Amino acid sequence: MCLKDLRDEFLYDCECRHLAKGSQRNYRAATRFLVDFLEWKQVTELEEVKPHHIRDLMKEKQDRSIRMSRWRKAKCKEKS
């Protein structure tokens, strides 16, 4: 099954369950990152997803978080 279709179905389910807008926004961002990352890895179908794709995704999120943290610290120092 197509990952984008699954994402859309999941987000619609969240809306139908009347999740808080903030929760829906967080799920939307997380699933967008997931699908974009997997497409970058040339994975578009659920059946193609392997454990190493998920590990790579988690590593990418950690690396981005570290880069953003360093960037924010540098910005704060510039303002001081």
DSSP file (Angstrom, degrees, kcal/mol; ACC not computed):
  #  RESIDUE AA STRUCTURE BP1 BP2  ACC     N-H-->O    O-->H-N    N-H-->O    O-->H-N    TCO  KAPPA ALPHA  PHI   PSI    X-CA   Y-CA   Z-CA
    1    1 A M              0   0    0      0, 0.0    45,-3.0     0, 0.0    46,-0.2   0.000 360.0 360.0 360.0 143.0    0.0    0.0    0.0
    2    2 A C  B  >  -A   45   0A   0     43,-0.2     4,-2.2     1,-0.1    43,-0.2  -0.386 360.0-139.7 -66.3 131.9    1.2    3.5   -0.9
    3    3 A L  H  > S+     0   0    0     41,-2.6     4,-2.6     1,-0.2     5,-0.2   0.874 101.6  53.9 -62.7 -38.6    2.8    5.3    2.1
    4    4 A K  H  > S+     0   0    0     40,-0.3     4,-2.5     1,-0.2    -1,-0.2   0.904 109.0  49.1 -64.2 -39.4    1.2    8.7    1.2
    5    5 A D  H  > S+     0   0    0      2,-0.2     4,-2.4     1,-0.2    -1,-0.2   0.909 111.4  49.6 -64.8 -41.5   -2.3    7.0    1.1
    6    6 A L  H  X S+     0   0    0     -4,-2.2     4,-2.6     2,-0.2    -2,-0.2   0.917 110.7  50.2 -62.3 -43.1   -1.6    5.4    4.5
    7    7 A R  H  X S+     0   0    0     -4,-2.6     4,-2.6     1,-0.2     5,-0.2   0.937 111.2  48.2 -60.4 -47.0   -0.5    8.8    5.9
    8    8 A D  H  X S+     0   0    0     -4,-2.5     4,-2.2     1,-0.2    -1,-0.2   0.898 111.9  49.7 -61.8 -40.6   -3.6   10.5    4.6
    9    9 A E  H  X S+     0   0    0     -4,-2.4     4,-2.2     2,-0.2    -1,-0.2   0.906 111.2  49.4 -64.5 -42.2   -5.8    7.8    6.1
   10   10 A F  H  X S+     0   0    0     -4,-2.6     4,-2.2     2,-0.2    -2,-0.2   0.925 111.5  48.2 -62.5 -45.4   -4.1    8.0    9.5
   11   11 A L  H  X S+     0   0    0     -4,-2.6     4,-2.0     1,-0.2    -2,-0.2   0.873 110.5  51.6 -66.1 -36.3   -4.5   11.8    9.6
   12   12 A Y  H  X S+     0   0    0     -4,-2.2     4,-2.6    -5,-0.2    -1,-0.2   0.903 108.4  52.1 -64.6 -40.7   -8.1   11.5    8.6
   13   13 A D  H  X S+     0   0    0     -4,-2.2     4,-1.9     2,-0.2    -2,-0.2   0.901 107.9  51.8 -61.2 -41.7   -8.6    9.0   11.4
   14   14 A C  H  <>S+     0   0    0     -4,-2.2     5,-2.1     1,-0.2    -1,-0.2   0.905 110.9  48.2 -60.9 -41.8   -7.0   11.5   13.9
   15   15 A E  H ><5S+     0   0    0     -4,-2.0     3,-1.6     1,-0.2    -2,-0.2   0.916 110.0  51.3 -64.8 -44.0   -9.4   14.2   12.7
   16   16 A C  H 3<5S+     0   0    0     -4,-2.6    -1,-0.2     1,-0.3    -2,-0.2   0.813 106.6  54.4 -64.5 -30.6  -12.4   11.9   13.1
   17   17 A R  T 3<5S-     0   0    0     -4,-1.9    -1,-0.3    -5,-0.2    -2,-0.2   0.411 112.8-123.4 -83.7   3.7  -11.4   11.0   16.6
   18   18 A H  T < 5 -     0   0    0     -3,-1.6    -3,-0.2     1,-0.1    -2,-0.1   0.881  41.8-178.7  56.9  43.9  -11.3   14.8   17.4
   19   19 A L      < -     0   0    0     -5,-2.1    -1,-0.1     1,-0.1     5,-0.1  -0.361  40.8 -83.0 -66.0 154.8   -7.7   14.8   18.5
   20   20 A A     >  -     0   0    0      1,-0.1     4,-2.5     3,-0.1     3,-0.2  -0.235  37.4-117.2 -57.3 147.5   -6.5   18.2   19.7
   21   21 A K  H  > S+     0   0    0      1,-0.2     4,-2.5     2,-0.2     5,-0.2   0.871 116.1  54.1 -56.6 -38.7   -5.3   20.5   16.9
   22   22 A G  H  > S+     0   0    0      2,-0.2     4,-2.3     1,-0.2    -1,-0.2   0.899 108.2  48.8 -63.8 -40.5   -1.8   20.4   18.3
   23   23 A S  H  > S+     0   0    0      2,-0.2     4,-2.7    -3,-0.2     5,-0.2   0.919 111.4  49.6 -64.4 -43.4   -1.7   16.7   18.3
   24   24 A Q  H  X S+     0   0    0     -4,-2.5     4,-2.5     1,-0.2    -2,-0.2   0.903 110.6  50.4 -61.8 -40.6   -2.9   16.6   14.7
   25   25 A R  H  X S+     0   0    0     -4,-2.5     4,-2.3    -5,-0.2    -2,-0.2   0.911 111.5  48.2 -63.4 -42.7   -0.3   19.1   13.8
   26   26 A N  H  X S+     0   0    0     -4,-2.3     4,-2.6     2,-0.2    -2,-0.2   0.918 112.9  47.5 -64.9 -43.5    2.5   17.0   15.4
   27   27 A Y  H  X S+     0   0    0     -4,-2.7     4,-2.7     2,-0.2     5,-0.3   0.897 110.8  52.7 -63.5 -40.0    1.3   13.8   13.7
   28   28 A R  H  X S+     0   0    0     -4,-2.5     4,-2.0    -5,-0.2    -2,-0.2   0.929 112.4  44.4 -61.6 -45.3    1.1   15.6   10.4
   29   29 A A  H  X S+     0   0    0     -4,-2.3     4,-2.4     2,-0.2    -2,-0.2   0.915 115.0  48.2 -66.2 -43.2    4.7   16.9   10.8
   30   30 A A  H  X S+     0   0    0     -4,-2.6     4,-2.2     1,-0.2    -2,-0.2   0.913 114.2  45.0 -65.6 -42.8    6.0   13.5   12.0
   31   31 A T  H  X S+     0   0    0     -4,-2.7     4,-2.7     2,-0.2     5,-0.2   0.839 111.3  53.6 -72.8 -30.9    4.3   11.5    9.2
   32   32 A R  H  X S+     0   0    0     -4,-2.0     4,-2.8    -5,-0.3     5,-0.3   0.937 110.1  47.7 -64.4 -45.6    5.4   14.1    6.6
   33   33 A F  H  X S+     0   0    0     -4,-2.4     4,-2.5     2,-0.2    -2,-0.2   0.924 113.3  49.2 -60.0 -44.4    9.0   13.7    7.7
   34   34 A L  H  X S+     0   0    0     -4,-2.2     4,-2.6     2,-0.2    -2,-0.2   0.949 114.6  42.3 -60.4 -52.1    8.6    9.9    7.7
   35   35 A V  H  X S+     0   0    0     -4,-2.7     4,-2.5     2,-0.2     5,-0.2   0.911 115.6  49.4 -65.8 -42.6    7.2    9.7    4.2
   36   36 A D  H  X S+     0   0    0     -4,-2.8     4,-2.1    -5,-0.2    -1,-0.2   0.920 112.3  48.8 -61.5 -43.3    9.6   12.3    2.7
   37   37 A F  H  X S+     0   0    0     -4,-2.5     4,-1.5    -5,-0.3    -2,-0.2   0.934 112.6  47.1 -62.7 -46.5   12.5   10.4    4.3
   38   38 A L  H  <>S+     0   0    0     -4,-2.6     5,-3.0     1,-0.2    -1,-0.2   0.883 110.7  51.9 -65.6 -37.6   11.4    7.1    2.9
   39   39 A E  H ><5S+     0   0    0     -4,-2.5     3,-1.8     3,-0.2    -1,-0.2   0.888 105.7  55.2 -64.0 -37.5   10.8    8.5   -0.6
   40   40 A W  H 3<5S+     0   0    0     -4,-2.1    -1,-0.2     1,-0.3    -2,-0.2   0.844 107.6  49.6 -61.3 -33.2   14.3    9.9   -0.5
   41   41 A K  T 3<5S-     0   0    0     -4,-1.5    -1,-0.3     2,-0.2    -2,-0.2   0.337 124.4-111.3 -84.8   6.2   15.4    6.3    0.2
   42   42 A Q  T < 5S+     0   0    0     -3,-1.8     2,-0.5     1,-0.2    -3,-0.2   0.841  75.6 134.5  65.0  37.7   13.2    5.4   -2.8
   43   43 A V      < +     0   0    0     -5,-3.0    -1,-0.2    -8,-0.2    -2,-0.2  -0.975  12.8 152.2-116.1 117.6   10.7    3.5   -0.7
   44   44 A T        +     0   0    0     -2,-0.5   -41,-2.6    -3,-0.1     2,-0.4   0.492  53.7  68.4-122.9  -9.1    7.0    4.3   -1.5
   45   45 A E  B >> S-A    2   0A   0    -43,-0.2     3,-1.6   -42,-0.1     4,-0.5  -0.905  75.5-130.1-117.4 143.1    5.2    1.2   -0.5
   46   46 A L  G >4 S+     0   0    0    -45,-3.0     3,-1.5    -2,-0.4    -1,-0.1   0.878 108.0  59.9 -55.0 -40.8    4.6   -0.1    3.0
   47   47 A E  G 34 S+     0   0    0      1,-0.3    -1,-0.3   -46,-0.2   -45,-0.1   0.687  99.7  57.8 -65.1 -17.8    5.8   -3.6    2.0
   48   48 A E  G <4 S+     0   0    0     -3,-1.6    -1,-0.3     2,-0.1     2,-0.2   0.625  79.2 108.5 -86.7 -14.3    9.2   -2.1    1.1
   49   49 A V    <<  -     0   0    0     -3,-1.5    -3,-0.0    -4,-0.5   -11,-0.0  -0.473  48.9-174.4 -71.2 128.8    9.9   -0.7    4.5
   50   50 A K    >>  -     0   0    0     -2,-0.2     3,-1.3     1,-0.1     4,-1.3  -0.808  39.4-104.2-119.6 160.6   12.6   -2.6    6.3
   51   51 A P  H 3> S+     0   0    0      0, 0.0     4,-2.3     0, 0.0     5,-0.2   0.853 119.0  59.5 -53.6 -36.9   14.0   -2.2    9.9
   52   52 A H  H 3> S+     0   0    0      1,-0.2     4,-2.4     2,-0.2     5,-0.2   0.815  99.6  57.6 -66.3 -26.8   17.1   -0.5    8.6
   53   53 A H  H <> S+     0   0    0     -3,-1.3     4,-2.2     2,-0.2    -1,-0.2   0.916 107.9  46.7 -65.2 -41.4   15.0    2.3    7.1
   54   54 A I  H  X S+     0   0    0     -4,-1.3     4,-2.5     2,-0.2    -2,-0.2   0.905 112.0  50.0 -67.8 -41.2   13.5    3.0   10.5
   55   55 A R  H  X S+     0   0    0     -4,-2.3     4,-2.3     2,-0.2    -2,-0.2   0.923 111.2  49.4 -61.7 -43.1   16.9    3.0   12.2
   56   56 A D  H  X S+     0   0    0     -4,-2.4     4,-2.4     1,-0.2    -2,-0.2   0.896 110.0  52.0 -61.4 -40.3   18.2    5.4    9.5
   57   57 A L  H  X S+     0   0    0     -4,-2.2     4,-2.4     2,-0.2    -2,-0.2   0.935 109.6  48.1 -61.2 -47.3   15.1    7.6   10.1
   58   58 A M  H  X S+     0   0    0     -4,-2.5     4,-2.3     1,-0.2    -2,-0.2   0.893 111.6  50.5 -62.5 -39.9   15.8    7.7   13.8
   59   59 A K  H  X S+     0   0    0     -4,-2.3     4,-2.7     2,-0.2    -1,-0.2   0.913 109.8  50.6 -63.7 -42.6   19.5    8.5   13.2
   60   60 A E  H  X S+     0   0    0     -4,-2.4     4,-2.6     1,-0.2    -2,-0.2   0.909 110.1  49.7 -61.8 -42.5   18.5   11.4   10.8
   61   61 A K  H  X S+     0   0    0     -4,-2.4     4,-2.2     2,-0.2    -1,-0.2   0.907 111.9  48.5 -63.6 -41.2   16.1   12.8   13.4
   62   62 A Q  H  X S+     0   0    0     -4,-2.3     4,-2.3     2,-0.2    -2,-0.2   0.931 112.2  48.5 -62.9 -45.8   18.8   12.7   16.1
   63   63 A D  H  X S+     0   0    0     -4,-2.7     4,-2.4     1,-0.2    -2,-0.2   0.904 112.0  48.7 -62.8 -41.6   21.3   14.3   13.8
   64   64 A R  H  X S+     0   0    0     -4,-2.6     4,-2.7     2,-0.2    -1,-0.2   0.896 110.0  52.4 -64.7 -39.5   18.9   17.1   12.8
   65   65 A S  H  X S+     0   0    0     -4,-2.2     4,-2.4     2,-0.2    -2,-0.2   0.912 110.2  47.9 -62.8 -43.1   18.0   17.7   16.5
   66   66 A I  H  X S+     0   0    0     -4,-2.3     4,-2.3     2,-0.2    -2,-0.2   0.921 112.5  49.0 -64.1 -44.2   21.7   18.1   17.4
   67   67 A R  H  X S+     0   0    0     -4,-2.4     4,-2.3     1,-0.2    -2,-0.2   0.914 112.6  47.6 -62.7 -41.9   22.3   20.5   14.5
   68   68 A M  H  X S+     0   0    0     -4,-2.7     4,-2.7     2,-0.2    -1,-0.2   0.895 110.2  52.6 -66.1 -39.1   19.2   22.6   15.4
   69   69 A S  H  X S+     0   0    0     -4,-2.4     4,-2.2     2,-0.2    -2,-0.2   0.922 111.3  46.2 -62.2 -44.2   20.4   22.6   19.1
   70   70 A R  H  X S+     0   0    0     -4,-2.3     4,-2.2     2,-0.2    -1,-0.2   0.896 112.2  51.3 -64.3 -40.1   23.8   23.9   18.0
   71   71 A W  H  X S+     0   0    0     -4,-2.3     4,-2.3     2,-0.2    -2,-0.2   0.922 110.2  48.6 -64.0 -44.5   22.2   26.5   15.7
   72   72 A R  H  X S+     0   0    0     -4,-2.7     4,-2.4     1,-0.2    -2,-0.2   0.903 110.7  50.8 -63.0 -41.7   19.9   27.8   18.5
   73   73 A K  H  X S+     0   0    0     -4,-2.2     4,-2.0     1,-0.2    -1,-0.2   0.910 110.4  49.6 -62.3 -41.6   22.9   28.1   20.9
   74   74 A A  H  X S+     0   0    0     -4,-2.2     4,-1.8     1,-0.2    -2,-0.2   0.900 110.5  50.3 -64.3 -40.4   24.9   30.0   18.3
   75   75 A K  H  X S+     0   0    0     -4,-2.3     4,-1.6     1,-0.2    -2,-0.2   0.899 109.3  51.3 -64.1 -40.5   21.9   32.3   17.7
   76   76 A C  H  X S+     0   0    0     -4,-2.4     4,-1.1     1,-0.2    -1,-0.2   0.892 108.8  50.9 -63.9 -38.9   21.5   33.0   21.4
   77   77 A K  H  < S+     0   0    0     -4,-2.0     3,-0.2     1,-0.2    -1,-0.2   0.864 106.5  55.3 -66.1 -36.2   25.2   33.8   21.8
   78   78 A E  H  < S+     0   0    0     -4,-1.8    -1,-0.2     1,-0.2    -2,-0.2   0.864 107.0  50.3 -64.2 -36.0   24.9   36.3   18.9
   79   79 A K  H  <        0   0    0     -4,-1.6    -1,-0.2     1,-0.2    -2,-0.2   0.742 360.0 360.0 -74.4 -23.6   22.1   38.1   20.7
   80   80 A S     <        0   0    0     -4,-1.1    -1,-0.2    -3,-0.2    -2,-0.2   0.486 360.0 360.0 -75.5 360.0   24.1   38.4   23.9
